Structures are given as structure tokens and as C-alpha cells.
Amino acid sequence: MTETETQVEGHLASHLDQLPAADLRSRKIVELMKSEEAGHGQAARALGATELPAPIPTLMRIAARVMTGTAYWL
């Protein structure tokens, strides 16, 4: 669970990097979403979630890139 939240938080951070600085409304929404994801990860860790073994986060990241890339082109 924590790895999913970490990766989603990173994905949202990349969206923030791409949004125009003047688009305050969109930036606020994405910042709120990013903050919520961070909170989910903290809650999971507080409830005893552990880190995944080294190859799993990398595989998750690759799978997410394939899915978002596919969704972009569909």
C-alpha cells in the first residue's frame, strides 16, 4: 500500500511540474491530491505496512508507465 501511495504521489508531482504556474486552480487540486496520497501512505505505515522488496517497486513503476502510456494513446 505505501509503495502505491508513494508512486502516485510522484506521478502527481510530475503533473505539477508540467502545469503552468498561472493555472492556480489546477495546481491547487493536484497539490491537494498529492497531499492526500502522502497522508494515505503515512496512515498505512502507522498501521504496520512494510516496504516491498527491491524489485517490486521498480516493476510497479514500469507497469504504471505502460498503463499510462497506453491510456494516453487510446
PQR file of N, CA, C, O and H, with PARSE charges and radii, in Angstrom:
ATOM      1  N   MET A   1       0.820  -1.191   0.000 -0.4000 1.5000
ATOM      2  CA  MET A   1       0.000   0.000   0.000 -0.0000 2.0000
ATOM      3  C   MET A   1       0.869   1.261   0.000  0.5500 1.7000
ATOM      4  O   MET A   1       0.607   2.198  -0.755 -0.5500 1.4000
ATOM      5  N   THR A   2       1.886   1.282   0.834 -0.4000 1.5000
ATOM      6  CA  THR A   2       2.695   2.503   0.903 -0.0000 2.0000
ATOM      7  C   THR A   2       3.407   2.771  -0.416  0.5500 1.7000
ATOM      8  O   THR A   2       3.562   3.927  -0.812 -0.5500 1.4000
ATOM      9  H   THR A   2       2.099   0.521   1.447  0.4000 1.0000
ATOM     10  N   GLU A   3       3.839   1.725  -1.096 -0.4000 1.5000
ATOM     11  CA  GLU A   3       4.536   1.925  -2.373 -0.0000 2.0000
ATOM     12  C   GLU A   3       3.592   2.513  -3.411  0.5500 1.7000
ATOM     13  O   GLU A   3       3.990   3.377  -4.192 -0.5500 1.4000
ATOM     14  H   GLU A   3       3.714   0.786  -0.775  0.4000 1.0000
ATOM     15  N   THR A   4       2.368   2.060  -3.427 -0.4000 1.5000
ATOM     16  CA  THR A   4       1.382   2.613  -4.360 -0.0000 2.0000
ATOM     17  C   THR A   4       1.198   4.101  -4.092  0.5500 1.7000
ATOM     18  O   THR A   4       1.200   4.908  -5.021 -0.5500 1.4000
ATOM     19  H   THR A   4       2.045   1.357  -2.793  0.4000 1.0000
ATOM     20  N   GLU A   5       1.042   4.459  -2.839 -0.4000 1.5000
ATOM     21  CA  GLU A   5       0.847   5.867  -2.485 -0.0000 2.0000
ATOM     22  C   GLU A   5       2.075   6.691  -2.855  0.5500 1.7000
ATOM     23  O   GLU A   5       1.945   7.808  -3.354 -0.5500 1.4000
ATOM     24  H   GLU A   5       1.040   3.804  -2.084  0.4000 1.0000
ATOM     25  N   THR A   6       3.253   6.152  -2.615 -0.4000 1.5000
ATOM     26  CA  THR A   6       4.496   6.847  -2.958 -0.0000 2.0000
ATOM     27  C   THR A   6       4.578   7.099  -4.455  0.5500 1.7000
ATOM     28  O   THR A   6       4.953   8.188  -4.889 -0.5500 1.4000
ATOM     29  H   THR A   6       3.359   5.244  -2.209  0.4000 1.0000
ATOM     30  N   GLN A   7       4.224   6.084  -5.243 -0.4000 1.5000
ATOM     31  CA  GLN A   7       4.311   6.229  -6.689 -0.0000 2.0000
ATOM     32  C   GLN A   7       3.251   7.184  -7.232  0.5500 1.7000
ATOM     33  O   GLN A   7       3.525   7.958  -8.149 -0.5500 1.4000
ATOM     34  H   GLN A   7       3.919   5.200  -4.890  0.4000 1.0000
ATOM     35  N   VAL A   8       2.052   7.132  -6.673 -0.4000 1.5000
ATOM     36  CA  VAL A   8       1.002   8.067  -7.099 -0.0000 2.0000
ATOM     37  C   VAL A   8       1.407   9.498  -6.736  0.5500 1.7000
ATOM     38  O   VAL A   8       1.195  10.426  -7.517 -0.5500 1.4000
ATOM     39  H   VAL A   8       1.830   6.503  -5.929  0.4000 1.0000
ATOM     40  N   GLU A   9       1.984   9.668  -5.561 -0.4000 1.5000
ATOM     41  CA  GLU A   9       2.452  10.986  -5.143 -0.0000 2.0000
ATOM     42  C   GLU A   9       3.505  11.520  -6.121  0.5500 1.7000
ATOM     43  O   GLU A   9       3.484  12.699  -6.473 -0.5500 1.4000
ATOM     44  H   GLU A   9       2.157   8.915  -4.927  0.4000 1.0000
ATOM     45  N   GLY A  10       4.408  10.667  -6.551 -0.4000 1.5000
ATOM     46  CA  GLY A  10       5.413  11.066  -7.538 -0.0000 2.0000
ATOM     47  C   GLY A  10       4.801  11.410  -8.883  0.5500 1.7000
ATOM     48  O   GLY A  10       5.231  12.352  -9.549 -0.5500 1.4000
ATOM     49  H   GLY A  10       4.425   9.709  -6.265  0.4000 1.0000
ATOM     50  N   HIS A  11       3.800  10.645  -9.277 -0.4000 1.5000
ATOM     51  CA  HIS A  11       3.104  10.900 -10.542 -0.0000 2.0000
ATOM     52  C   HIS A  11       2.422  12.268 -10.496  0.5500 1.7000
ATOM     53  O   HIS A  11       2.478  13.028 -11.462 -0.5500 1.4000
ATOM     54  H   HIS A  11       3.451   9.879  -8.736  0.4000 1.0000
ATOM     55  N   LEU A  12       1.786  12.572  -9.378 -0.4000 1.5000
ATOM     56  CA  LEU A  12       1.125  13.868  -9.228 -0.0000 2.0000
ATOM     57  C   LEU A  12       2.150  15.010  -9.205  0.5500 1.7000
ATOM     58  O   LEU A  12       1.884  16.097  -9.719 -0.5500 1.4000
ATOM     59  H   LEU A  12       1.740  11.954  -8.593  0.4000 1.0000
ATOM     60  N   ALA A  13       3.312  14.760  -8.614 -0.4000 1.5000
ATOM     61  CA  ALA A  13       4.374  15.770  -8.606 -0.0000 2.0000
ATOM     62  C   ALA A  13       4.813  16.084 -10.038  0.5500 1.7000
ATOM     63  O   ALA A  13       5.098  17.237 -10.361 -0.5500 1.4000
ATOM     64  H   ALA A  13       3.528  13.877  -8.197  0.4000 1.0000
ATOM     65  N   SER A  14       4.869  15.061 -10.895 -0.4000 1.5000
ATOM     66  CA  SER A  14       5.256  15.302 -12.288 -0.0000 2.0000
ATOM     67  C   SER A  14       4.198  16.134 -13.003  0.5500 1.7000
ATOM     68  O   SER A  14       4.527  16.948 -13.867 -0.5500 1.4000
ATOM     69  H   SER A  14       4.637  14.124 -10.632  0.4000 1.0000
ATOM     70  N   HIS A  15       2.921  15.934 -12.646 -0.4000 1.5000
ATOM     71  CA  HIS A  15       1.865  16.766 -13.222 -0.0000 2.0000
ATOM     72  C   HIS A  15       2.035  18.222 -12.784  0.5500 1.7000
ATOM     73  O   HIS A  15       1.845  19.143 -13.579 -0.5500 1.4000
ATOM     74  H   HIS A  15       2.654  15.274 -11.945  0.4000 1.0000
ATOM     75  N   LEU A  16       2.390  18.418 -11.525 -0.4000 1.5000
ATOM     76  CA  LEU A  16       2.614  19.785 -11.036 -0.0000 2.0000
ATOM     77  C   LEU A  16       3.744  20.465 -11.810  0.5500 1.7000
ATOM     78  O   LEU A  16       3.678  21.657 -12.108 -0.5500 1.4000
ATOM     79  H   LEU A  16       2.544  17.670 -10.880  0.4000 1.0000
ATOM     80  N   ASP A  17       4.778  19.691 -12.128 -0.4000 1.5000
ATOM     81  CA  ASP A  17       5.903  20.248 -12.883 -0.0000 2.0000
ATOM     82  C   ASP A  17       5.479  20.692 -14.277  0.5500 1.7000
ATOM     83  O   ASP A  17       6.062  21.617 -14.843 -0.5500 1.4000
ATOM     84  H   ASP A  17       4.832  18.722 -11.885  0.4000 1.0000
ATOM     85  N   GLN A  18       4.464  20.033 -14.827 -0.4000 1.5000
ATOM     86  CA  GLN A  18       4.026  20.334 -16.194 -0.0000 2.0000
ATOM     87  C   GLN A  18       2.943  21.404 -16.267  0.5500 1.7000
ATOM     88  O   GLN A  18       2.729  22.003 -17.321 -0.5500 1.4000
ATOM     89  H   GLN A  18       3.990  19.282 -14.367  0.4000 1.0000
ATOM     90  N   LEU A  19       2.264  21.645 -15.159 -0.4000 1.5000
ATOM     91  CA  LEU A  19       1.198  22.651 -15.164 -0.0000 2.0000
ATOM     92  C   LEU A  19       1.780  24.060 -15.214  0.5500 1.7000
ATOM     93  O   LEU A  19       2.797  24.345 -14.581 -0.5500 1.4000
ATOM     94  H   LEU A  19       2.437  21.158 -14.303  0.4000 1.0000
ATOM     95  N   PRO A  20       1.132  24.927 -15.966 -0.5600 1.5000
ATOM     96  CA  PRO A  20       1.586  26.322 -15.984  0.2800 2.0000
ATOM     97  C   PRO A  20       1.470  26.943 -14.585  0.5500 1.7000
ATOM     98  O   PRO A  20       0.517  26.664 -13.857 -0.5500 1.4000
ATOM     99  N   ALA A  21       2.414  27.758 -14.224 -0.4000 1.5000
ATOM    100  CA  ALA A  21       2.410  28.399 -12.905 -0.0000 2.0000
ATOM    101  C   ALA A  21       1.159  29.253 -12.701  0.5500 1.7000
ATOM    102  O   ALA A  21       0.704  29.427 -11.571 -0.5500 1.4000
ATOM    103  H   ALA A  21       3.188  27.985 -14.814  0.4000 1.0000
ATOM    104  N   ALA A  22       0.609  29.782 -13.781 -0.4000 1.5000
ATOM    105  CA  ALA A  22      -0.565  30.646 -13.684 -0.0000 2.0000
ATOM    106  C   ALA A  22      -1.871  29.868 -13.490  0.5500 1.7000
ATOM    107  O   ALA A  22      -2.896  30.454 -13.143 -0.5500 1.4000
ATOM    108  H   ALA A  22       0.979  29.641 -14.699  0.4000 1.0000
ATOM    109  N   ASP A  23      -1.836  28.557 -13.711 -0.4000 1.5000
ATOM    110  CA  ASP A  23      -3.056  27.742 -13.564 -0.0000 2.0000
ATOM    111  C   ASP A  23      -3.229  27.369 -12.091  0.5500 1.7000
ATOM    112  O   ASP A  23      -3.052  26.216 -11.697 -0.5500 1.4000
ATOM    113  H   ASP A  23      -1.003  28.080 -13.992  0.4000 1.0000
ATOM    114  N   LEU A  24      -3.573  28.356 -11.308 -0.4000 1.5000
ATOM    115  CA  LEU A  24      -3.644  28.174  -9.857 -0.0000 2.0000
ATOM    116  C   LEU A  24      -4.721  27.175  -9.437  0.5500 1.7000
ATOM    117  O   LEU A  24      -4.527  26.420  -8.485 -0.5500 1.4000
ATOM    118  H   LEU A  24      -3.717  29.292 -11.628  0.4000 1.0000
ATOM    119  N   ARG A  25      -5.839  27.168 -10.133 -0.4000 1.5000
ATOM    120  CA  ARG A  25      -6.929  26.258  -9.768 -0.0000 2.0000
ATOM    121  C   ARG A  25      -6.494  24.793  -9.933  0.5500 1.7000
ATOM    122  O   ARG A  25      -6.657  23.984  -9.020 -0.5500 1.4000
ATOM    123  H   ARG A  25      -5.997  27.782 -10.907  0.4000 1.0000
ATOM    124  N   SER A  26      -5.946  24.466 -11.095 -0.4000 1.5000
ATOM    125  CA  SER A  26      -5.492  23.092 -11.333 -0.0000 2.0000
ATOM    126  C   SER A  26      -4.371  22.710 -10.384  0.5500 1.7000
ATOM    127  O   SER A  26      -4.345  21.594  -9.864 -0.5500 1.4000
ATOM    128  H   SER A  26      -5.814  25.123 -11.837  0.4000 1.0000
ATOM    129  N   ARG A  27      -3.444  23.633 -10.155 -0.4000 1.5000
ATOM    130  CA  ARG A  27      -2.321  23.367  -9.251 -0.0000 2.0000
ATOM    131  C   ARG A  27      -2.827  23.054  -7.850  0.5500 1.7000
ATOM    132  O   ARG A  27      -2.321  22.143  -7.195 -0.5500 1.4000
ATOM    133  H   ARG A  27      -3.465  24.539 -10.577  0.4000 1.0000
ATOM    134  N   LYS A  28      -3.823  23.805  -7.388 -0.4000 1.5000
ATOM    135  CA  LYS A  28      -4.381  23.590  -6.051 -0.0000 2.0000
ATOM    136  C   LYS A  28      -5.012  22.198  -5.947  0.5500 1.7000
ATOM    137  O   LYS A  28      -4.846  21.511  -4.940 -0.5500 1.4000
ATOM    138  H   LYS A  28      -4.234  24.545  -7.920  0.4000 1.0000
ATOM    139  N   ILE A  29      -5.734  21.789  -6.991 -0.4000 1.5000
ATOM    140  CA  ILE A  29      -6.375  20.468  -6.994 -0.0000 2.0000
ATOM    141  C   ILE A  29      -5.329  19.369  -6.943  0.5500 1.7000
ATOM    142  O   ILE A  29      -5.442  18.439  -6.143 -0.5500 1.4000
ATOM    143  H   ILE A  29      -5.869  22.347  -7.809  0.4000 1.0000
ATOM    144  N   VAL A  30      -4.310  19.466  -7.790 -0.4000 1.5000
ATOM    145  CA  VAL A  30      -3.273  18.423  -7.830 -0.0000 2.0000
ATOM    146  C   VAL A  30      -2.476  18.422  -6.523  0.5500 1.7000
ATOM    147  O   VAL A  30      -2.117  17.353  -6.029 -0.5500 1.4000
ATOM    148  H   VAL A  30      -4.218  20.221  -8.439  0.4000 1.0000
ATOM    149  N   GLU A  31      -2.195  19.585  -5.961 -0.4000 1.5000
ATOM    150  CA  GLU A  31      -1.487  19.646  -4.675 -0.0000 2.0000
ATOM    151  C   GLU A  31      -2.305  18.984  -3.566  0.5500 1.7000
ATOM    152  O   GLU A  31      -1.751  18.294  -2.711 -0.5500 1.4000
ATOM    153  H   GLU A  31      -2.486  20.453  -6.362  0.4000 1.0000
ATOM    154  N   LEU A  32      -3.616  19.193  -3.581 -0.4000 1.5000
ATOM    155  CA  LEU A  32      -4.484  18.555  -2.595 -0.0000 2.0000
ATOM    156  C   LEU A  32      -4.464  17.034  -2.767  0.5500 1.7000
ATOM    157  O   LEU A  32      -4.372  16.294  -1.788 -0.5500 1.4000
ATOM    158  H   LEU A  32      -4.066  19.754  -4.276  0.4000 1.0000
ATOM    159  N   MET A  33      -4.549  16.580  -4.005 -0.4000 1.5000
ATOM    160  CA  MET A  33      -4.497  15.141  -4.266 -0.0000 2.0000
ATOM    161  C   MET A  33      -3.169  14.547  -3.792  0.5500 1.7000
ATOM    162  O   MET A  33      -3.140  13.480  -3.179 -0.5500 1.4000
ATOM    163  H   MET A  33      -4.623  17.181  -4.801  0.4000 1.0000
ATOM    164  N   LYS A  34      -2.077  15.248  -4.083 -0.4000 1.5000
ATOM    165  CA  LYS A  34      -0.743  14.789  -3.678 -0.0000 2.0000
ATOM    166  C   LYS A  34      -0.639  14.705  -2.151  0.5500 1.7000
ATOM    167  O   LYS A  34      -0.083  13.750  -1.610 -0.5500 1.4000
ATOM    168  H   LYS A  34      -2.100  16.114  -4.581  0.4000 1.0000
ATOM    169  N   SER A  35      -1.175  15.707  -1.474 -0.4000 1.5000
ATOM    170  CA  SER A  35      -1.172  15.717  -0.014 -0.0000 2.0000
ATOM    171  C   SER A  35      -1.988  14.549   0.556  0.5500 1.7000
ATOM    172  O   SER A  35      -1.583  13.920   1.534 -0.5500 1.4000
ATOM    173  H   SER A  35      -1.627  16.483  -1.914  0.4000 1.0000
ATOM    174  N   GLU A  36      -3.124  14.270  -0.056 -0.4000 1.5000
ATOM    175  CA  GLU A  36      -3.953  13.149   0.394 -0.0000 2.0000
ATOM    176  C   GLU A  36      -3.231  11.818   0.219  0.5500 1.7000
ATOM    177  O   GLU A  36      -3.303  10.950   1.089 -0.5500 1.4000
ATOM    178  H   GLU A  36      -3.453  14.781  -0.850  0.4000 1.0000
ATOM    179  N   GLU A  37      -2.536  11.656  -0.905 -0.4000 1.5000
ATOM    180  CA  GLU A  37      -1.787  10.420  -1.132 -0.0000 2.0000
ATOM    181  C   GLU A  37      -0.693  10.249  -0.091  0.5500 1.7000
ATOM    182  O   GLU A  37      -0.472   9.144   0.405 -0.5500 1.4000
ATOM    183  H   GLU A  37      -2.478  12.361  -1.612  0.4000 1.0000
ATOM    184  N   ALA A  38      -0.008  11.334   0.244 -0.4000 1.5000
ATOM    185  CA  ALA A  38       1.031  11.274   1.279 -0.0000 2.0000
ATOM    186  C   ALA A  38       0.414  10.858   2.612  0.5500 1.7000
ATOM    187  O   ALA A  38       1.000  10.068   3.352 -0.5500 1.4000
ATOM    188  H   ALA A  38      -0.187  12.232  -0.158  0.4000 1.0000
ATOM    189  N   GLY A  39      -0.757  11.384   2.913 -0.4000 1.5000
ATOM    190  CA  GLY A  39      -1.455  11.009   4.146 -0.0000 2.0000
ATOM    191  C   GLY A  39      -1.846   9.544   4.169  0.5500 1.7000
ATOM    192  O   GLY A  39      -1.757   8.890   5.208 -0.5500 1.4000
ATOM    193  H   GLY A  39      -1.233  12.025   2.312  0.4000 1.0000
ATOM    194  N   HIS A  40      -2.279   9.027   3.029 -0.4000 1.5000
ATOM    195  CA  HIS A  40      -2.621   7.602   2.946 -0.0000 2.0000
ATOM    196  C   HIS A  40      -1.398   6.738   3.242  0.5500 1.7000
ATOM    197  O   HIS A  40      -1.483   5.746   3.965 -0.5500 1.4000
ATOM    198  H   HIS A  40      -2.351   9.559   2.185  0.4000 1.0000
ATOM    199  N   GLY A  41      -0.263   7.130   2.674 -0.4000 1.5000
ATOM    200  CA  GLY A  41       0.969   6.380   2.918 -0.0000 2.0000
ATOM    201  C   GLY A  41       1.385   6.419   4.378  0.5500 1.7000
ATOM    202  O   GLY A  41       1.806   5.405   4.935 -0.5500 1.4000
ATOM    203  H   GLY A  41      -0.194   7.937   2.087  0.4000 1.0000
ATOM    204  N   GLN A  42       1.270   7.585   4.997 -0.4000 1.5000
ATOM    205  CA  GLN A  42       1.618   7.715   6.417 -0.0000 2.0000
ATOM    206  C   GLN A  42       0.691   6.865   7.277  0.5500 1.7000
ATOM    207  O   GLN A  42       1.133   6.225   8.231 -0.5500 1.4000
ATOM    208  H   GLN A  42       0.928   8.408   4.544  0.4000 1.0000
ATOM    209  N   ALA A  43      -0.592   6.861   6.936 -0.4000 1.5000
ATOM    210  CA  ALA A  43      -1.555   6.055   7.695 -0.0000 2.0000
ATOM    211  C   ALA A  43      -1.238   4.570   7.558  0.5500 1.7000
ATOM    212  O   ALA A  43      -1.314   3.821   8.532 -0.5500 1.4000
ATOM    213  H   ALA A  43      -0.951   7.381   6.161  0.4000 1.0000
ATOM    214  N   ALA A  44      -0.884   4.150   6.352 -0.4000 1.5000
ATOM    215  CA  ALA A  44      -0.545   2.741   6.138 -0.0000 2.0000
ATOM    216  C   ALA A  44       0.673   2.341   6.957  0.5500 1.7000
ATOM    217  O   ALA A  44       0.691   1.277   7.575 -0.5500 1.4000
ATOM    218  H   ALA A  44      -0.822   4.759   5.561  0.4000 1.0000
ATOM    219  N   ARG A  45       1.701   3.203   6.960 -0.4000 1.5000
ATOM    220  CA  ARG A  45       2.902   2.907   7.752 -0.0000 2.0000
ATOM    221  C   ARG A  45       2.567   2.853   9.245  0.5500 1.7000
ATOM    222  O   ARG A  45       3.083   2.004   9.972 -0.5500 1.4000
ATOM    223  H   ARG A  45       1.687   4.068   6.457  0.4000 1.0000
ATOM    224  N   ALA A  46       1.711   3.754   9.691 -0.4000 1.5000
ATOM    225  CA  ALA A  46       1.316   3.776  11.106 -0.0000 2.0000
ATOM    226  C   ALA A  46       0.564   2.503  11.503  0.5500 1.7000
ATOM    227  O   ALA A  46       0.594   2.081  12.659 -0.5500 1.4000
ATOM    228  H   ALA A  46       1.292   4.444   9.100  0.4000 1.0000
ATOM    229  N   LEU A  47      -0.103   1.906  10.525 -0.4000 1.5000
ATOM    230  CA  LEU A  47      -0.855   0.666  10.788 -0.0000 2.0000
ATOM    231  C   LEU A  47      -0.011  -0.593  10.575  0.5500 1.7000
ATOM    232  O   LEU A  47      -0.520  -1.710  10.663 -0.5500 1.4000
ATOM    233  H   LEU A  47      -0.127   2.248   9.586  0.4000 1.0000
ATOM    234  N   GLY A  48       1.286  -0.403  10.293 -0.4000 1.5000
ATOM    235  CA  GLY A  48       2.181  -1.547  10.204 -0.0000 2.0000
ATOM    236  C   GLY A  48       2.599  -1.968   8.808  0.5500 1.7000
ATOM    237  O   GLY A  48       3.217  -3.020   8.648 -0.5500 1.4000
ATOM    238  H   GLY A  48       1.700   0.504  10.221  0.4000 1.0000
ATOM    239  N   ALA A  49       2.280  -1.174   7.788 -0.4000 1.5000
ATOM    240  CA  ALA A  49       2.709  -1.527   6.438 -0.0000 2.0000
ATOM    241  C   ALA A  49       4.234  -1.553   6.372  0.5500 1.7000
ATOM    242  O   ALA A  49       4.908  -0.754   7.023 -0.5500 1.4000
ATOM    243  H   ALA A  49       1.779  -0.319   7.918  0.4000 1.0000
ATOM    244  N   THR A  50       4.757  -2.461   5.594 -0.4000 1.5000
ATOM    245  CA  THR A  50       6.204  -2.584   5.442 -0.0000 2.0000
ATOM    246  C   THR A  50       6.601  -2.273   4.006  0.5500 1.7000
ATOM    247  O   THR A  50       5.760  -2.250   3.107 -0.5500 1.4000
ATOM    248  H   THR A  50       4.210  -3.110   5.065  0.4000 1.0000
ATOM    249  N   GLU A  51       7.894  -2.035   3.804 -0.4000 1.5000
ATOM    250  CA  GLU A  51       8.422  -1.753   2.474 -0.0000 2.0000
ATOM    251  C   GLU A  51       8.470  -3.047   1.658  0.5500 1.7000
ATOM    252  O   GLU A  51       8.713  -4.128   2.195 -0.5500 1.4000
ATOM    253  H   GLU A  51       8.577  -2.054   4.534  0.4000 1.0000
ATOM    254  N   LEU A  52       8.234  -2.914   0.358 -0.4000 1.5000
ATOM    255  CA  LEU A  52       8.316  -4.067  -0.532 -0.0000 2.0000
ATOM    256  C   LEU A  52       9.772  -4.362  -0.886  0.5500 1.7000
ATOM    257  O   LEU A  52      10.606  -3.457  -0.859 -0.5500 1.4000
ATOM    258  H   LEU A  52       8.037  -2.036  -0.078  0.4000 1.0000
ATOM    259  N   PRO A  53      10.089  -5.617  -1.217 -0.5600 1.5000
ATOM    260  CA  PRO A  53      11.451  -5.956  -1.642  0.2800 2.0000
ATOM    261  C   PRO A  53      11.851  -5.172  -2.903  0.5500 1.7000
ATOM    262  O   PRO A  53      10.999  -4.783  -3.702 -0.5500 1.4000
ATOM    263  N   ALA A  54      13.134  -4.954  -3.058 -0.4000 1.5000
ATOM    264  CA  ALA A  54      13.697  -4.084  -4.103 -0.0000 2.0000
ATOM    265  C   ALA A  54      13.116  -4.250  -5.514  0.5500 1.7000
ATOM    266  O   ALA A  54      12.828  -3.226  -6.132 -0.5500 1.4000
ATOM    267  H   ALA A  54      13.826  -5.269  -2.409  0.4000 1.0000
ATOM    268  N   PRO A  55      12.925  -5.420  -6.063 -0.5600 1.5000
ATOM    269  CA  PRO A  55      12.469  -5.427  -7.460  0.2800 2.0000
ATOM    270  C   PRO A  55      11.000  -5.026  -7.631  0.5500 1.7000
ATOM    271  O   PRO A  55      10.609  -4.592  -8.715 -0.5500 1.4000
ATOM    272  N   ILE A  56      10.196  -5.158  -6.603 -0.4000 1.5000
ATOM    273  CA  ILE A  56       8.762  -4.915  -6.732 -0.0000 2.0000
ATOM    274  C   ILE A  56       8.437  -3.451  -7.050  0.5500 1.7000
ATOM    275  O   ILE A  56       7.675  -3.208  -7.986 -0.5500 1.4000
ATOM    276  H   ILE A  56      10.513  -5.510  -5.722  0.4000 1.0000
ATOM    277  N   PRO A  57       8.975  -2.464  -6.321 -0.5600 1.5000
ATOM    278  CA  PRO A  57       8.661  -1.069  -6.669  0.2800 2.0000
ATOM    279  C   PRO A  57       9.048  -0.709  -8.107  0.5500 1.7000
ATOM    280  O   PRO A  57       8.332   0.032  -8.782 -0.5500 1.4000
ATOM    281  N   THR A  58      10.172  -1.232  -8.562 -0.4000 1.5000
ATOM    282  CA  THR A  58      10.601  -0.965  -9.942 -0.0000 2.0000
ATOM    283  C   THR A  58       9.624  -1.565 -10.937  0.5500 1.7000
ATOM    284  O   THR A  58       9.262  -0.916 -11.919 -0.5500 1.4000
ATOM    285  H   THR A  58      10.753  -1.834  -8.014  0.4000 1.0000
ATOM    286  N   LEU A  59       9.198  -2.780 -10.698 -0.4000 1.5000
ATOM    287  CA  LEU A  59       8.213  -3.417 -11.580 -0.0000 2.0000
ATOM    288  C   LEU A  59       6.887  -2.667 -11.558  0.5500 1.7000
ATOM    289  O   LEU A  59       6.233  -2.533 -12.592 -0.5500 1.4000
ATOM    290  H   LEU A  59       9.492  -3.307  -9.900  0.4000 1.0000
ATOM    291  N   MET A  60       6.492  -2.184 -10.403 -0.4000 1.5000
ATOM    292  CA  MET A  60       5.261  -1.401 -10.303 -0.0000 2.0000
ATOM    293  C   MET A  60       5.374  -0.119 -11.126  0.5500 1.7000
ATOM    294  O   MET A  60       4.427   0.265 -11.814 -0.5500 1.4000
ATOM    295  H   MET A  60       7.024  -2.293  -9.563  0.4000 1.0000
ATOM    296  N   ARG A  61       6.519   0.537 -11.058 -0.4000 1.5000
ATOM    297  CA  ARG A  61       6.746   1.775 -11.796 -0.0000 2.0000
ATOM    298  C   ARG A  61       6.680   1.521 -13.303  0.5500 1.7000
ATOM    299  O   ARG A  61       6.087   2.304 -14.045 -0.5500 1.4000
ATOM    300  H   ARG A  61       7.288   0.226 -10.500  0.4000 1.0000
ATOM    301  N   ILE A  62       7.288   0.427 -13.745 -0.4000 1.5000
ATOM    302  CA  ILE A  62       7.265   0.074 -15.169 -0.0000 2.0000
ATOM    303  C   ILE A  62       5.838  -0.217 -15.617  0.5500 1.7000
ATOM    304  O   ILE A  62       5.404   0.260 -16.666 -0.5500 1.4000
ATOM    305  H   ILE A  62       7.769  -0.209 -13.142  0.4000 1.0000
ATOM    306  N   ALA A  63       5.109  -0.998 -14.827 -0.4000 1.5000
ATOM    307  CA  ALA A  63       3.723  -1.321 -15.171 -0.0000 2.0000
ATOM    308  C   ALA A  63       2.869  -0.058 -15.243  0.5500 1.7000
ATOM    309  O   ALA A  63       2.024   0.072 -16.128 -0.5500 1.4000
ATOM    310  H   ALA A  63       5.461  -1.386 -13.975  0.4000 1.0000
ATOM    311  N   ALA A  64       3.088   0.874 -14.313 -0.4000 1.5000
ATOM    312  CA  ALA A  64       2.329   2.121 -14.317 -0.0000 2.0000
ATOM    313  C   ALA A  64       2.630   2.940 -15.569  0.5500 1.7000
ATOM    314  O   ALA A  64       1.723   3.540 -16.146 -0.5500 1.4000
ATOM    315  H   ALA A  64       3.774   0.768 -13.594  0.4000 1.0000
ATOM    316  N   ARG A  65       3.881   2.970 -15.991 -0.4000 1.5000
ATOM    317  CA  ARG A  65       4.246   3.708 -17.208 -0.0000 2.0000
ATOM    318  C   ARG A  65       3.595   3.093 -18.439  0.5500 1.7000
ATOM    319  O   ARG A  65       3.137   3.809 -19.329 -0.5500 1.4000
ATOM    320  H   ARG A  65       4.617   2.482 -15.523  0.4000 1.0000
ATOM    321  N   VAL A  66       3.555   1.768 -18.488 -0.4000 1.5000
ATOM    322  CA  VAL A  66       2.891   1.085 -19.606 -0.0000 2.0000
ATOM    323  C   VAL A  66       1.398   1.443 -19.616  0.5500 1.7000
ATOM    324  O   VAL A  66       0.837   1.751 -20.668 -0.5500 1.4000
ATOM    325  H   VAL A  66       3.928   1.186 -17.765  0.4000 1.0000
ATOM    326  N   MET A  67       0.767   1.401 -18.454 -0.4000 1.5000
ATOM    327  CA  MET A  67      -0.666   1.694 -18.386 -0.0000 2.0000
ATOM    328  C   MET A  67      -0.978   3.145 -18.748  0.5500 1.7000
ATOM    329  O   MET A  67      -1.910   3.408 -19.508 -0.5500 1.4000
ATOM    330  H   MET A  67       1.222   1.151 -17.599  0.4000 1.0000
ATOM    331  N   THR A  68      -0.196   4.093 -18.203 -0.4000 1.5000
ATOM    332  CA  THR A  68      -0.484   5.488 -18.508 -0.0000 2.0000
ATOM    333  C   THR A  68      -0.155   5.807 -19.965  0.5500 1.7000
ATOM    334  O   THR A  68      -0.848   6.601 -20.601 -0.5500 1.4000
ATOM    335  H   THR A  68       0.561   3.879 -17.586  0.4000 1.0000
ATOM    336  N   GLY A  69       0.891   5.196 -20.489 -0.4000 1.5000
ATOM    337  CA  GLY A  69       1.218   5.379 -21.906 -0.0000 2.0000
ATOM    338  C   GLY A  69       0.133   4.826 -22.809  0.5500 1.7000
ATOM    339  O   GLY A  69      -0.232   5.448 -23.806 -0.5500 1.4000
ATOM    340  H   GLY A  69       1.454   4.551 -19.973  0.4000 1.0000
ATOM    341  N   THR A  70      -0.380   3.661 -22.459 -0.4000 1.5000
ATOM    342  CA  THR A  70      -1.460   3.057 -23.240 -0.0000 2.0000
ATOM    343  C   THR A  70      -2.717   3.916 -23.169  0.5500 1.7000
ATOM    344  O   THR A  70      -3.369   4.142 -24.188 -0.5500 1.4000
ATOM    345  H   THR A  70      -0.083   3.156 -21.648  0.4000 1.0000
ATOM    346  N   ALA A  71      -3.061   4.392 -21.990 -0.4000 1.5000
ATOM    347  CA  ALA A  71      -4.240   5.233 -21.812 -0.0000 2.0000
ATOM    348  C   ALA A  71      -4.106   6.527 -22.612  0.5500 1.7000
ATOM    349  O   ALA A  71      -5.090   7.028 -23.156 -0.5500 1.4000
ATOM    350  H   ALA A  71      -2.532   4.209 -21.162  0.4000 1.0000
ATOM    351  N   TYR A  72      -2.898   7.062 -22.683 -0.4000 1.5000
ATOM    352  CA  TYR A  72      -2.671   8.291 -23.444 -0.0000 2.0000
ATOM    353  C   TYR A  72      -3.012   8.098 -24.906  0.5500 1.7000
ATOM    354  O   TYR A  72      -3.633   8.964 -25.522 -0.5500 1.4000
ATOM    355  H   TYR A  72      -2.098   6.655 -22.241  0.4000 1.0000
ATOM    356  N   TRP A  73      -2.610   6.970 -25.466 -0.4000 1.5000
ATOM    357  CA  TRP A  73      -2.799   6.732 -26.899 -0.0000 2.0000
ATOM    358  C   TRP A  73      -4.175   6.194 -27.240  0.5500 1.7000
ATOM    359  O   TRP A  73      -4.554   6.184 -28.411 -0.5500 1.4000
ATOM    360  H   TRP A  73      -2.105   6.267 -24.965  0.4000 1.0000
ATOM    361  N   LEU A  74      -4.926   5.750 -26.260 -0.4000 1.5000
ATOM    362  CA  LEU A  74      -6.280   5.242 -26.538 -0.0000 2.0000
ATOM    363  C   LEU A  74      -7.269   6.314 -26.486  0.5500 1.7000
ATOM    364  O   LEU A  74      -8.457   6.068 -26.695 -0.5500 1.4000
ATOM    365  H   LEU A  74      -4.618   5.757 -25.308  0.4000 1.0000
TER
END
